[in-house]
Amino acid sequence: HVQLVESGGGLVQAGGSLRLSCLISGSFSKFDYMGWYRQVPRKARELVATITSTDSTNYVDSVKGRCSISRDAANVYLEMNNLKPEDTAVYYCHLNAYNLGWRDYWGQGTQVTVSS
């Protein structure tokens, strides 16, 4: 049973930094990519950054140069710098992995609030 648990969200002033962490537990034979998405009320969930099994990374244009995604054996991280009020959202960790078939797994989300 694969589980993803995010941490590291909080309230920060504009220009500040946060590091989000996602602990991944459970077993799967391989994964394609993992990443971070965010969502604000009444809007669709938005991709923020992804990292593949070969460590290729991808970022939405609005965070390029300000965010960095990385991973280790059991975690995926999102380092966010120079935060802006428009970065305020619930951030979700995501994993696309193979476990008796390709599946998408999501964490419960962590709130990031950036004050101006």
N, C-alpha and C positions, 0 to 999 in steps of 0.2 A: 504494500500500500504506500504509494508515493505521497509525501506531504511537503508543502512549501510553507515556511514561516518567515514573514518579513519582520524587520526591526530597523530602527534608526530614524524613523520619521519624527517630526516635531515642528515647533514654531521657530522660525529664524527670521532675522531682518533681511531686507533686500541687500544683496551683495555678500551675504554670508554663504556658508557651506554646510552640506550634510553628506553623510555617507550611509546609504541604505544597504542592508545586508539581507540575504535570503538564504536560510538554511534549508537544504534539500535532504530529506531522509526517505528511506525506502529503497527498493531495488528496481532497477531497470537495466536492460542489457546494453543499450546505447542511447544516445540522444542526438538530435539534429541541431537544435539551438535552444538557448535559454535567453531570457531577457526581462525587460521592465516595460510596463505599460502604465498609463495614468488615465484617470477619469475624473471629470468634474460633473456636478449635477446637470442632468438634462442634455448631456453630450455623450457621444460614443467614446468608448475606450480607445486611447491613442497609443500607438507604439512610441516608446522613447528611445530604447536601445536594445540591440540584440548582440549575442556572441555565439558563434557556432562551435561545433566540436573541434574545429581546426583553429579556433581563436580568431576567426575573422569577425570584425565588428561592424555595426551599422548604427547610425543615429538619425533621429529626425532632425531636420534642418534647424529647428528652433533651439536645440540644445548643443549643436556642434560647437566644439571649442570650449564648452563649459562643463560637459559631463564626460565621464569615462566609465566604461563597463569592464569588469574583470571577473575572473572566476578562479576557484581552486577546487579541490576534490569534492567538497560538500557544500559550497556556497557560491552564490553569484552576488556581486557587489555593484553598486552604482554610486560613484563619487560625483557630487554635484557642487559646482562652484559658481560664484557670481549669480546667486539665485535671484530670480525676479518674481514679482507678485503673480505673474501669469503662469508660474510653475506650480502654484498652489493646486493641489489635487490629491486624490487617493492614488498611491502608487502600488501596483500589483506586480508580483514576480510571476513569471511564466516559464514553463518547461515543456518542450515537445520531445517526447522520449518514446522508446519502444518497450512495451510491456504487454506481451500477447497482442501486439498490434500497436500502431503509432497512436499516441494519445496526447492530449493537451492537459496540463496540470496548472492550477492557479493557486496562489496564496490568498490570504484573507484581506490583504491590503494594509497599507500604513499611510496615515495622513501626513502630508507635508503642507505646511502653511507658511507662506512668505509674506511678511508685513512690509508695507511701504514706508 
